[in-house]
């Protein structure tokens, strides 16, 4: 009953096997290995982007921050939702890697910006000349940190606003596959065909050990990203171990299969919890993340039974057993029906 995060789940056996295979013999370093060439070709094929520049890093923070540093000047501001990972969970890494660019938080509903709120936020900047921040990239997260999903039309509408100000767009796709299978669209439709310039394409949360791809659809950004990746300490000498994970992740559409499994696990959990009258959801779950509230007594019962999940913005320790506390639950590809059903039964009491 481990719903703390999809980061907590196991590595898929195919990925482990690929790492063992990559460990045989020798390979050129720094991304010049044959496996990386296969990864680049496969990602270009998947995204229908034959000229895309493709790079690998080990963490989502590096993928997001170095991408944004490539697009944003130190005196720019980056537009994102208040719930964005780059704001809430990266210890000011985007500001660090950009050399000082700030974040402007765009009002959002269920963690999703709207074209109107984005336009208003952009229009409010560059009003004080040299004294204020200059307009910089727009960063969209899909799946959002609240488990909601931007549709292709919604992404395009936000990109259209950004392009009307000649601003680039970054997509934080730590859970890219989960969003894609929820929407039923193509990777190209969710990214460059809608106006996205660079995507952080996640693998770690979806069955890999630790690898994220950075994909620039315009290769003009490639050299600057390479320099920033090296300067930032994220150029792996033994890149083949990143590449082996990513290639195994992509082969046979494993990445889509694992995302379908984690989304389906969350859907089963949601169906069960919605049968409990005392449970209420804060956002409509659309992928593999759910936020729901129920009594402190119910939370304590689950935790005593070994369930692992986050009690969000509330204190599990307290005197009122009937107080409603919020839970964040994240399903990964390995979650079993048995564990989901046991969790629901314990929540029911």
Number of C-alpha atoms within 10 A of each C-alpha: 20 19 24 19 18 23 18 15 21 15 19 19 12 17 21 17 14 18 19 12 12 18 13 8 6 10 16 12 13 14 20 14 17 13 21 23 14 15 25 23 16 17 22 19 13 15 19 17 17 14 13 23 21 21 24 27 22 21 18 26 22 23 27 28 24 27 28 28 24 21 23 27 20 17 16 22 25 29 25 27 29 20 21 22 20 25 19 12 11 16 12 16 19 25 22 16 23 22 14 18 22 23 23 21 18 24 19 15 13 17 24 26 24 19 18 14 16 23 18 13 17 23 12 11 17 15 11 10 9 9 8 13 21 21 24 28 25 29 25 26 29 26 27 26 21 23 24 23 25 22 17 18 12 17 26 21 17 24 28 19 18 25 16 9 14 13 19 20 28 26 25 27 28 29 25 27 26 30 29 25 17 20 16 11 13 15 18 17 18 27 23 21 16 18 22 27 21 29 28 29 23 27 26 24 27 32 29 26 21 20 24 28 26 25 26 24 24 14 13 11 17 17 12 15 22 16 13 19 24 13 11 14 9 17 20 17 12 16 22 25 23 26 29 26 29 31 22 22 26 17 12 10 11 18 22 17 17 20 27 22 20 24 26 20 24 26 19 15 22 22 11 17 22 14 11 15 9 14 17 15 16 13 16 16 19 21 31 31 29 25 21 22 20 22 19 23 20 22 23 16 16 22 15 10 13 12 19 16 18 17 19 15 10 13 10 19 9 10 9 10 15 11 14 19 20 23 22 19 24 26 32 29 25 17 20 14 13 9 15 20 16 15 22 21 14 15 21 18 10
